[in-house]
Amino acid sequence: MLLLAGIVLVTAGLVLGRGGHQASEVGSGSMDPTYRQGDRIVTEEIGGDDIRRGDVVLSSIPERVPEGLALQRVVALGGDRIAYRRGDAALTLNGRPLDEPYVRAGEPGDGVTSFDVEVPEGRMFLLGDNRGNSRDSRYFLSEQSGTVAVGAVRARVLDDWTVPVLLVAGGFVGVVLLLVGGGLGVASLVAGRRKAVVTPEWAATPPPQVR
């Protein structure tokens, strides 16, 4: 039973863990105060079809971030219209003010030049939460309106660590059960062999019947 339980836990951990959960350290202050430099974050690998507005993602954009991955928030996706007029209290998404409680000091544009972008299909508009210290889509408007291909995304940041922690814990318990179950199985076999008695050939012959 221990061996069976261990196999189930380890197998489940391997199957569910195929999402590629990883822990990494924030290397800049562009997402402050949501994620500060030096913070540890847990990410999961995702494809372009899994991206949602509001996701904080790690993207490979070598022309903007030559070394490492860019940590930024997805504020608009293909088909969306994202706009900002200098001095406004908020960005607008598809004509409506965008609620961004995560932005540092409530500065949606931080004095950057106004922009009005219709995001092409298959692309996204990325911004840092620290708008005063983030080289994001606003600074590359001359390059496809600052948008980035969704295929550049490598992982999404998880706010809830429950799943990866449970996967690690389940896998560890599974390995322990396998070791314990295997050890008990070997011990049982050894003990069984020691107790085994070889029946002598004469004892196997029934005694003659007396009439």
Phi, psi and chi 1 to 4 in degrees:
 res  aa     phi    psi   chi1   chi2   chi3   chi4
   1 MET       -  -39.6  -68.4  -61.5  -67.3      -
   2 LEU   -64.2  -42.0  -70.4  176.3      -      -
   3 LEU   -62.1  -43.4  -78.1  172.4      -      -
   4 LEU   -63.8  -45.2  179.5   59.8      -      -
   5 ALA   -62.5  -40.8      -      -      -      -
   6 GLY   -63.7  -43.5      -      -      -      -
   7 ILE   -61.4  -41.8  -68.6  171.6      -      -
   8 VAL   -62.7  -46.2  169.8      -      -      -
   9 LEU   -65.6  -45.0  -75.4  173.9      -      -
  10 VAL   -64.9  -43.5  171.4      -      -      -
  11 THR   -62.7  -43.8  -57.6      -      -      -
  12 ALA   -62.0  -40.7      -      -      -      -
  13 GLY   -63.6  -40.1      -      -      -      -
  14 LEU   -67.3  -42.2  -69.3  173.9      -      -
  15 VAL   -68.4  -49.5  171.9      -      -      -
  16 LEU   -71.3  -25.7  -64.5  176.4      -      -
  17 GLY   -83.0    4.0      -      -      -      -
  18 ARG   -66.6  -10.8  -68.3  179.6   66.3 -176.6
  19 GLY   -67.8   -8.6      -      -      -      -
  20 GLY    70.9   51.7      -      -      -      -
  21 HIS   -70.4  132.9  -64.0   90.9      -      -
  22 GLN  -141.6  153.4  -63.8 -178.1   -3.7      -
  23 ALA  -108.9  139.9      -      -      -      -
  24 SER  -148.7  172.5   56.4      -      -      -
  25 GLU  -111.8  136.5 -177.0  175.7  -56.4      -
  26 VAL   -69.6  127.7  177.3      -      -      -
  27 GLY  -100.6   -3.4      -      -      -      -
  28 SER  -147.1  174.9   73.0      -      -      -
  29 GLY   -99.5   16.9      -      -      -      -
  30 SER   -68.9  -19.1   64.4      -      -      -
  31 MET  -108.9   12.6  -76.0  -61.2  -64.9      -
  32 ASP   -65.6  138.1 -174.7   77.2      -      -
  33 PRO   -93.8   -0.3   35.3  -36.1      -      -
  34 THR   -62.4  -50.4  -51.8      -      -      -
  35 TYR  -132.0  114.2  -58.1  108.8      -      -
  36 ARG   -89.5  156.8  -66.9 -179.3  168.4   84.3
  37 GLN   -56.9  129.9 -173.2  170.2    2.0      -
  38 GLY    95.6  -13.9      -      -      -      -
  39 ASP   -64.7  150.7  -77.8   -6.7      -      -
  40 ARG   -95.5  131.9  -61.8  -71.9  -68.1  178.4
  41 ILE  -126.1  153.6   56.7  174.0      -      -
  42 VAL  -112.3  132.8  172.2      -      -      -
  43 THR  -124.2  159.8   61.7      -      -      -
  44 GLU  -127.3  139.8   61.7  172.7  -13.3      -
  45 GLU   -70.0  134.5  -66.3  179.5    5.1      -
  46 ILE  -139.2  163.4   59.8  170.9      -      -
  47 GLY  -101.1  172.2      -      -      -      -
  48 GLY   -59.3  -31.4      -      -      -      -
  49 ASP   -72.7  -14.7  -66.1  -23.8      -      -
  50 ASP   -93.6   -4.0  -60.7  -41.0      -      -
  51 ILE   -74.4  137.7  -59.8  171.1      -      -
  52 ARG  -124.1  155.6  -55.1 -179.5  -61.1 -105.3
  53 ARG   -61.4  138.8  -63.1 -173.6 -163.3   91.3
  54 GLY    93.8  -14.0      -      -      -      -
  55 ASP   -65.5  140.9  -77.6  -13.2      -      -
  56 VAL   -97.5  121.4  177.0      -      -      -
  57 VAL  -125.8  156.5  -63.4      -      -      -
  58 LEU  -101.5  121.7  -74.6  170.5      -      -
  59 SER  -124.7  146.9  -54.4      -      -      -
  60 SER   -92.5  104.9  175.7      -      -      -
  61 ILE  -130.8   74.9  -38.8  174.0      -      -
  62 PRO   -60.2  -27.8   19.6  -31.8      -      -
  63 GLU   -71.6  -17.2   62.7  -84.6   15.7      -
  64 ARG  -109.6  -41.3  -59.2 -177.0 -173.0 -179.1
  65 VAL  -123.0   91.7 -177.6      -      -      -
  66 PRO   -59.4  -35.1  -21.8   33.8      -      -
  67 GLU  -117.4  125.4  -61.8 -179.7    0.2      -
  68 GLY    84.9 -162.3      -      -      -      -
  69 LEU  -115.6  150.4  -59.0  174.3      -      -
  70 ALA   -88.4  129.2      -      -      -      -
  71 LEU  -102.3  106.1  179.4   67.5      -      -
  72 GLN  -146.5  168.2  -64.8  172.0  -17.0      -
  73 ARG  -102.5  138.0 -172.4 -179.4  -62.3  -86.3
  74 VAL   -81.4  113.6  179.7      -      -      -
  75 VAL  -103.9  -17.4  -64.0      -      -      -
  76 ALA  -154.5  147.8      -      -      -      -
  77 LEU  -122.7  178.3  -69.9  168.3      -      -
  78 GLY   -51.8  129.1      -      -      -      -
  79 GLY    96.1  -13.5      -      -      -      -
  80 ASP   -84.2  156.6  -71.7  -24.8      -      -
  81 ARG  -119.6  114.8 -178.2  174.8 -178.2  178.3
  82 ILE  -111.8  131.5 -175.5   76.2      -      -
  83 ALA  -142.6  155.5      -      -      -      -
  84 TYR  -152.8  133.6  173.3   71.2      -      -
  85 ARG  -114.4  126.5 -173.9  173.3   58.2 -173.0
  86 ARG   -51.2  127.0 -170.9  171.2 -176.3  176.9
  87 GLY   100.1  -15.3      -      -      -      -
  88 ASP   -68.6  157.0  -78.0   -5.3      -      -
  89 ALA   -81.8  -13.4      -      -      -      -
  90 ALA  -158.3  157.3      -      -      -      -
  91 LEU   -74.4  161.1  -81.0   67.6      -      -
  92 THR  -118.3  137.2   59.6      -      -      -
  93 LEU  -117.5  114.8  178.2   65.1      -      -
  94 ASN    54.6   40.1  -60.5  -36.7      -      -
  95 GLY    86.9   -2.5      -      -      -      -
  96 ARG  -116.9  143.1  -63.1 -177.5  178.3 -178.7
  97 PRO   -57.5  136.0  -24.5   34.5      -      -
  98 LEU   -94.1  119.7 -177.4   61.0      -      -
  99 ASP   -77.4  117.2 -176.9   24.1      -      -
 100 GLU  -130.5   74.0  -63.6 -174.5  -71.3      -
 101 PRO   -66.2  -15.2   25.2  -35.2      -      -
 102 TYR   -82.0  -13.0   41.9   76.3      -      -
 103 VAL   -69.5  136.0  171.4      -      -      -
 104 ARG   -61.0  126.0  179.9 -177.0  174.4   88.7
 105 ALA    56.8   19.0      -      -      -      -
 106 GLY    63.1   33.9      -      -      -      -
 107 GLU  -106.4   92.4  -59.5  173.9  -12.8      -
 108 PRO   -65.2  -32.7   26.0  -36.3      -      -
 109 GLY  -121.2  -20.0      -      -      -      -
 110 ASP    53.6   42.3 -164.7   55.0      -      -
 111 GLY    75.3    7.8      -      -      -      -
 112 VAL   -73.1  154.4  173.5      -      -      -
 113 THR   -53.9  145.1  -56.3      -      -      -
 114 SER   -60.7  152.7  -55.1      -      -      -
 115 PHE  -148.5  156.0   58.6   84.5      -      -
 116 ASP  -146.8  105.3 -170.1  -21.1      -      -
 117 VAL  -123.8  131.3  173.8      -      -      -
 118 GLU   -99.3  114.7  -69.4 -172.0   10.2      -
 119 VAL   -76.6  122.7 -177.5      -      -      -
 120 PRO   -65.9  156.9  -18.3   31.9      -      -
 121 GLU   -61.2  141.8  -68.1  -64.5  -25.8      -
 122 GLY    81.2    8.9      -      -      -      -
 123 ARG  -131.9  173.0  -58.3 -172.4   71.0   81.9
 124 MET  -147.7  157.8   55.2 -171.4  176.9      -
 125 PHE  -109.9  121.7 -160.8   84.0      -      -
 126 LEU  -111.8  137.5  -59.2  172.7      -      -
 127 LEU  -136.1  150.8  -64.5  177.1      -      -
 128 GLY   -88.4  153.6      -      -      -      -
 129 ASP   -72.2  -25.3  -70.2   -6.0      -      -
 130 ASN   -94.6   82.9 -175.3    1.4      -      -
 131 ARG   -63.9  -18.8  -58.7  -75.4  158.8   83.9
 132 GLY   -86.0   -4.2      -      -      -      -
 133 ASN  -146.0   53.0 -176.0   31.3      -      -
 134 SER  -148.4  117.5  176.3      -      -      -
 135 ARG   -86.9   86.1  -73.5 -175.4   59.8   77.5
 136 ASP  -113.9 -157.8   46.3   42.5      -      -
 137 SER   -58.2  -26.1  -70.0      -      -      -
 138 ARG   -62.2  -28.0  -61.6  167.9  -60.6  161.6
 139 TYR   -93.5    3.5  -68.6   90.1      -      -
 140 PHE  -131.7   36.3  -59.9   90.5      -      -
 141 LEU   -63.5  -23.0  -64.2  173.8      -      -
 142 SER   -79.3   -8.8   60.7      -      -      -
 143 GLU  -111.4   93.5  -57.7  170.6   12.4      -
 144 GLN    51.7   43.1  -58.7 -166.3   61.6      -
 145 SER    59.3   24.6  -60.1      -      -      -
 146 GLY    82.0   -1.7      -      -      -      -
 147 THR   -77.9  160.7   62.4      -      -      -
 148 VAL  -127.7  141.3  175.7      -      -      -
 149 ALA   -64.2  137.9      -      -      -      -
 150 VAL   -62.6  -22.5  -65.0      -      -      -
 151 GLY   -68.0  -10.9      -      -      -      -
 152 ALA   -77.9  -15.3      -      -      -      -
 153 VAL   -71.0  132.7  171.4      -      -      -
 154 ARG  -107.4  -30.5  -64.5  -66.3  175.2  -95.2
 155 ALA  -163.6  160.9      -      -      -      -
 156 ARG  -115.6  139.9  170.6  170.1   55.1 -153.6
 157 VAL   -77.2  135.3  178.2      -      -      -
 158 LEU   -99.4  128.1  -65.6  176.6      -      -
 159 ASP   -80.3  -29.0  -70.0  -33.7      -      -
 160 ASP  -103.8  118.1 -173.6   -3.9      -      -
 161 TRP   -89.0    4.0  -68.9   29.1      -      -
 162 THR   -57.0  -49.8  -57.1      -      -      -
 163 VAL   -61.0  -54.0  172.9      -      -      -
 164 PRO   -61.9  -35.9   15.8  -28.3      -      -
 165 VAL   -65.5  -43.1  168.4      -      -      -
 166 LEU   -65.1  -37.2  -72.0  177.8      -      -
 167 LEU   -63.3  -45.0  -72.3  174.3      -      -
 168 VAL   -64.9  -45.3  171.9      -      -      -
 169 ALA   -63.5  -43.6      -      -      -      -
 170 GLY   -62.8  -42.0      -      -      -      -
 171 GLY   -64.1  -40.1      -      -      -      -
 172 PHE   -64.1  -45.9  176.5   76.4      -      -
 173 VAL   -62.2  -39.9  171.5      -      -      -
 174 GLY   -61.0  -43.2      -      -      -      -
 175 VAL   -63.9  -42.7  170.6      -      -      -
 176 VAL   -60.9  -44.8  171.2      -      -      -
 177 LEU   -62.7  -39.3  -69.6  178.2      -      -
 178 LEU   -61.7  -44.3  -77.1  173.9      -      -
 179 LEU   -65.9  -45.7  -66.7  174.8      -      -
 180 VAL   -65.1  -46.3  172.7      -      -      -
 181 GLY   -61.7  -42.2      -      -      -      -
 182 GLY   -64.5  -41.9      -      -      -      -
 183 GLY   -63.3  -43.2      -      -      -      -
 184 LEU   -65.3  -36.7  -70.2  175.9      -      -
 185 GLY   -63.9  -44.3      -      -      -      -
 186 VAL   -64.2  -43.6  171.4      -      -      -
 187 ALA   -61.7  -38.6      -      -      -      -
 188 SER   -64.9  -41.1  177.4      -      -      -
 189 LEU   -64.5  -42.7  -71.5  173.4      -      -
 190 VAL   -63.4  -44.3  171.4      -      -      -
 191 ALA   -64.4  -37.7      -      -      -      -
 192 GLY   -64.4  -38.4      -      -      -      -
 193 ARG   -68.8  -35.7  -72.0  179.5  178.7  178.4
 194 ARG   -67.6  -33.0  -73.2  178.9  178.5  175.7
 195 LYS   -83.6  -14.2  -68.8 -179.2  179.2  179.7
 196 ALA   -65.6  134.7      -      -      -      -
 197 VAL  -116.7  128.6  175.9      -      -      -
 198 VAL   -81.9  120.3  178.7      -      -      -
 199 THR   -75.6  124.0  -56.1      -      -      -
 200 PRO   -64.9  153.1   17.0  -26.7      -      -
 201 GLU   -60.9  -37.6 -173.6  176.1  -17.4      -
 202 TRP   -68.9  -27.5   60.0  -94.8      -      -
 203 ALA   -73.8  -21.0      -      -      -      -
 204 ALA   -79.9  -13.5      -      -      -      -
 205 THR   -90.4  122.7  -55.7      -      -      -
 206 PRO   -64.8  144.3   23.3  -32.7      -      -
 207 PRO   -66.0  150.0   25.7  -34.5      -      -
 208 PRO   -66.4  144.6   25.6  -34.9      -      -
 209 GLN   -83.3  135.4  -65.6 -177.3   -5.8      -
 210 VAL   -96.0  127.0  177.9      -      -      -
 211 ARG  -101.9      -  -64.0 -178.2  179.6  178.7
